[in-house]
Every structure is written in structure tokens, then in C-alpha cells.
Amino acid sequence: MNGSSYKQLIELYQKNVKICVWGCGYIAKTTCKDILEKLSIKPYCYSDNNPNLWGSEVLNGCLCVDYKSLFHEKSNVAWIVAVSMADCDEVENQIRGMGFQYVFDLKEIMQDRRILEKYFPFMKKKTVAYTCIVGDYDDLVLPEDDLLEYYDFYVISDKTPKDNRGYKWISINDVVPKEITDPTRMNRFCKINAHLVFPQYDRSIYFDGNITLKKNLDSFFDKLTELKIGVIGENGMGSLYREGARLMTQNRENTEIIYKQIEHYWKAGMPEEFGSWFCSILLREHNNLKCKEIMENWWEELCKWSRRDQISFPYVLWKNGYSKEDVLVLEEEFSRYFECDYWHWEKKHKIIRLA
């Protein structure tokens, strides 16, 4: 059973679908019983191919029934197969052959990491998903409801949200050093320094205020390299030098500062085609020592030079001896896991206005 099947089992139970256990032996009475209790699922009944068991009590007043008695409501029954591994495939095929739509394998349920975490809480890595909004630059988009199970959502802002459903609010003045007054750098401090803002969490997902998460991202954390940093994708420039030139044409930053910054990087030996990335989404194991070092150096560059993090990030990687292959890029998966719409955002999503 994959993560989506785990979710499906919970959803079926919440929709009052009858969760039934196939098997009345040792596995059903021990492992299956314990797992269902941890999932807060109470089985509707048990069943078995042995007719001598029909009508007998299995556990806690729950009876073993003749499975044919459920034929009239096949679409409202979900089976969990709790038999020996040798018999499992045969029983699953039998149940499906009778026309039941939902069949779950107990041994596959146990492969879901969330089951392990219920037995061994120390295995669970705490993940924070957060955004930072300063001024009226972005509206706050409510997180998808099913993601609240996986992540603690925070918004860091200078204004109290009128409605913070799904989010915990942190005043930006409580985390940003008082000497930082520029709104952009206030945002960048929170964005880059997750290890300072959320030291109690193992992992973090930062996303700009105009982006919403659509799906669970845990599988990407498993793909992170030793640097433990993931970004959304390349920005099309392929070079911080071209990115610097683009920003100078748009007057989005003090052009003299950008010029001096680019000149400094060039004289330091920064390769021209090293790569350049969007940094609107960051996945990190932010307490990892190598990740912390990159973030600390990145923040130093933002304090020293321009506020444009897409210029300084490649330089910091190179300066520390890393290549672009050391950063996980999520580009091909963007549309499946994230959504960003600058023009029709409010029509599509639940908006929280900041006060």
C-alpha cells in the first residue's frame, strides 16, 4: 500500500464505509487489531472461508460473518486481508473476484512510514511549511486541508492575519533582528535562516506567498543530496551574470550595487555557466551542518551586497566547493505539487487577507 492507499483507507472509514477484516486467526487478532487501533478504526466485522467460524465472536464483540451477507453493499465495504503471506494473494484475488471494490493488504499497510512512526515516534521527522509576507506584497493562501496532517504551517508577517485557519502566526518582529528594517531583507532573513527561526523542526518547506502546496513533499526529502537543499528549478538564465544583467535592465535593485557584486564574483573566479535557480521554494533539512553553513554564507552575501538571492545563491554554492548537481531541482514536478497563478489567484483559492 502506498501513501495514497493509506489515505484512502482513512477516508473510506471517515465516509462510513464498512471496514471488514478477512481472517479470524492469530494475525487478525494481534497485528491487524493493533494497527486498526492505532488508526482509530473500529472494524465492522470479520470473515473467513471457514463456515464453522461464521457467527462466532472474534474480538470485542465483533463477529465473523458469512461474506455473502455483504454482497448487497459491495461498494460500501472495504476489506483488510489479515492472513498468512502464503495465502494473501489468493485471498485478495478471491475478494476482488467477488466484485468488492476496496481490498487492502495488511503487510503493505505496515510498509507505510506513518505506521512505523506510530510505533516508534522517535522516527518521525518534524516538518514545518512556512511563508513570509511583509507589507501588502502577497495575500495568504490557505493550505490544502489534507496537508495539515503532515506539516505544521506558519505564516511570518508584520500584520496579523484576519483568519489564520491552518496557519500559526509569528510576528516578524519576534524573529528578525531589530537592525534589519528593509522589508525585502526581513523576508530574506526568514526565508534563508530556517535553522534560526525553526530550530525545533528537522525539515522545512519555504514557499513564497503567491505559491500554494498541493501535495505531500516527503518523497523529495528522501532524494536530497548530502547538502540537504532543494529548489524549485532553474530560472532560465543559467548564469548569475545573465541574471544580474536582467535585473539591471528592470531596475529592481540598485544597479551600482549589482554591478559591484557581479564584479566581485567575477574577480573571485566564479564560473560563467555554473547555473542559476528560482528560490521561491526551498526544501531543507535545515539543521544539517552543511546546509546551515550554506544558509549562513548566503545570508552574509545578502547583507553585504544586493537583496537578490538568485544572484548570491550560486556563488555561495561554488565558493563552498559544491556544484549544481548537489542541489535537488523539483522543476519537472512543479505543476503536480505546487500552484502559482499571478493573475487568477483569488478566483481559484481560499484567500486570507492580512489586517
N, C-alpha and C positions, 0 to 999 in steps of 0.2 A: 504493500500500500504506500503510495507516495503522499506528499503533504496535502495535495488536493483531495485525496480519498479520505484522509484523516478528517479534514474539514467537512467533507460530505457526510461522514458518519455523524458528526456532531450536529450538523444542520438538519439531517433527517430526524434525529431524535427531538430536536427543538420544534420540528414541524409535526410532532406527534406520530411519526412513522413508528410502527412497532418493531423494536429491536429484539430479534429472536436468536437464540444460541442453538446451533446444531451440534449435538454431543451432550452426553449426560455423565461422562466419566471423569477421570482424575483431572484432565486438562481443563474441562469446563468448570469443575468445582474449585479449582485453585487459580491457575494463571488467568483464565478468562474472567472469573469472578473478581479478582483483584484489579485487573485493568479496567473493567467496567466501573468499578467503584471509584477509581482514580479519575475517570472521565465523567463521573456523576451520572452515569447511565444505568437505569434500572431495567433489566430485561423483561420483556412481555411474557415470554415462555421459553421452554426448551423443547427440542425434538430429537428423534433418533430413528434409525432404521429398524430398531428392535421394538416390535409392537408390545412386548411384555413390559416395557417401561412406560408406555402411554398411560397417563392418568396418575402416575406416581409423582411425589414431591421430589424435586431436585435440590433446591436451596431456598431457604427463607420463604416458604410457602409458594414458590414458583413451580409450576407443574411442567412435566414433559407431556406434550400433546401429539396427536396424530397430525403430521404436517399437512395431510389432505384437508384438514379442517380450516386451513388458511388459504386454500385455493381461490376462494371468492374475493380475496382482497390482496392479490399478489403485488399490486402497485403500492400497497401501504405496508409492506413487510420488508425488513432488511435482515439478512442472515449473517451471523458471525460464525464461521466454521472453527470449532474448537475440538478437533480430533487429532490423532497422531499424524505426523508428517507423511507417513506411508499411505494414509488414506485420504489425505487432504484434497489432492487434485481430483480424485474420483468423486468425492462428496460435492465439491464445488461444481463439477460438470453435471452431477445429478440435479442439484438445486436449480442451476440455470436451465437445464433441460426441461424442468417442470414449469418454466416460464416466470420465475421470480427475477425481478429486475436488479435488486441490490444484493450482492454477495461479497462479504469481506473476509479475508484470510487473517486469522489471529496472529500467525507468525509474522505477517507483513505489517500488521499494526504495531508490533513490537519493534520494528525497524525504524519507525518514525522517532526522530530525536526527542520530540516533546514527551514521548512516553518515558524515555530514559531519564529526562530531566525531572519527571515526577518522582522517580525512584531515587535519583541522585541529584538533588538541587544544586550541588556544587558544580555540576557540568554546564549549567545554564549561563551563557554569556549575556550580560545585560546590555541592551542596545538602546541608545537614545536617538530619536529622529527630531531634528530641530531646524528652525529657520530664524532669521534675524531681520526685523523690519524697523527701519529708522525713518521718522517723518511720515510722509504720505506716499512713499515711493511705490509700495505694493499693498494690495489688500491681502488678507489672510484667508487661505482656502482650508476648509475643514478637511481633516484626514478621512480616508476611506474607513468605514466602520470596522471592516474585518481586519484592518492592520493594527487596531488598538490592542489586539491580543498579543502582538509580537513586540511592539515598541512603545516606549514612553515618549509622547510627543510634547515638545516645548516650543514656545514662541518667546523670543527675547526681543523686547521693543521698548521704545520710550513712551508708549501710550498703552493704557490698559485696554485690552480687547473688550468690546461690548458684550461679546458672547464667546466664551473660551471652551465650548464643548469639544472634548477630545484633546485639548491642549492644557498644559500647565504654563502659567505665565511667569516670566522672570523680568524684572525691571532691568533695563540695560545699565542703569546707573549702579546696580549692585554688583556687576561683573566687570565692567570696563574701567580701567584706571582713570582717575579724575583728570589727569593731564591730557587725555585724548578727548577732544571736543568736536573734531571734524566728523560729521555723520558717516561718511564713507569708511573712514578708518575705524570708527566704532563698530560698524558692521563687520569689517575685515578682522578685527580682533576676535570677535565671537566666532566667526567662520573658521579661522585658522587655529585658534587656541582651544580646541575642544578638550584637551588634556587639563587645561586650567579651569574651564567653565563646568565640565562634567567629569571630574576625576573619579567619581563613584561608578562610572559606566565603563565597560570593556570596549564597546564598539560604538561608533556614531555614524549617522547619516545626516549630512548637512545638505539643505536644499534652499535655493533662493525662493523668495516669497511668491513668485509667479509660477512655481512648479508644484505639482501635486504627485504624490506617490500613489501608484495604482495597485502594486503587488508587493508581496514579501520579497526582500532582497537577500535573505540569509545565504542563498546558494552562492552569491557573489563574494561574500566574505571568505568562503572556503577557497576561492580562486585567487585571493590576494597573494602577491609575492612577499618576500621577506621584508619589504619596505612597508607593507600593510597600508597602502594608499590606492584608492580607485577614483577615477574621474569620469565625467560623463562622455567625453570624446574630444577628438582633435577639432580645432576651430577653423580649419581650412587654410590657415596661414603657413603652417609647417615650420615656422621660424619666428622667434621672438623679435627679430629685426623687422620682418614684414609686419608683424603685429604692432610694433612700435610706430612704424610709418603710417599704418592705418589709423591709429589713434591720434597721431599728429594732424592728419587731414581732417579729422572730425572735431578737433578742439575739445575733446572730452577730458583732457588733463592739461596741466601746464606744459606746453611744448618744450620749453627750455629744460625742465626737469627730465622729461622723457629723453631728450637729446643727450643730456649728460649721463643718464642712466645707461642708455644704449652704448654710448662711447666707452663707458667704464667696462661694460660686459665684453665689448669687442677687444679692448686692450688686455683684458684678463684672459683672452683666448677662447671665449665662448664660441662653439661651432655654429655655423650659419644655419645648418639644416638639422638641428637637434630635435625639433618638434615643438608644438605649441598646442595647448589644450584649453577647452572651456572648463571653468572651475565652478560652475553654478551648482554642481552636485559633487559632494565628496563622501566617499566611503572610507572609513579608517578604523583600525584598531589603535586608537589614539594614545594609549598608554604604552604602546610598544616603543622601546628606546630609539630605534631607527626612525620611526615615524615622528616621534617627539622632536628629534634633532632637526628633521626637515622642516617641521612646522615652526620651530623656534627660529631657524635661519630665515625662513620665508617671511615671518613677521618682522624680523630685523631689516630685511630688504624693503618692506613696505613702509617702515618708519624712516628709512634713510632716503628713499627715492620716491617714485610716483606711487599712487594708490592702486594702480592697475596690476592686479595679482597675476594676470595671464602673462605679463612680461617677466616678473620675478620668479615665478614657479619653475620654469625650465632651467633658469640659471642656477637656482639653488640645487636642483637635482644634479646638474652637471658638476657643480662645484664640489659636491659631496661624493662624486665618483659613480653616480648612477646613470643609467641610460633610459630611454623612453620605454624599453621593454620591462623595466622594473615597476612600471605603473600600470595597474589594471584599467583598461578602457572599456566602458559599457556601451559605446556608441551604437552597435548593432542591435542592442536590446532596448534602446531608449523608448520607442513607441509602445512596447509591451509593458514596461514597468513605470514609466513616467508620462506626464502630460503637461504640455506648456502651450498656452494659447494667449497671445498678447491681445488679440482683437475681439474674441468672443468668450472671454474667460467667464464673465459674470453670468452669461446665459447657461453655461454648462455646469457650473459648480456652485456648491454652497459657500457663500461668502460671509466672513466675519469682518465687520467694519471695526477699525480701531477708533477709540474715542477721540 
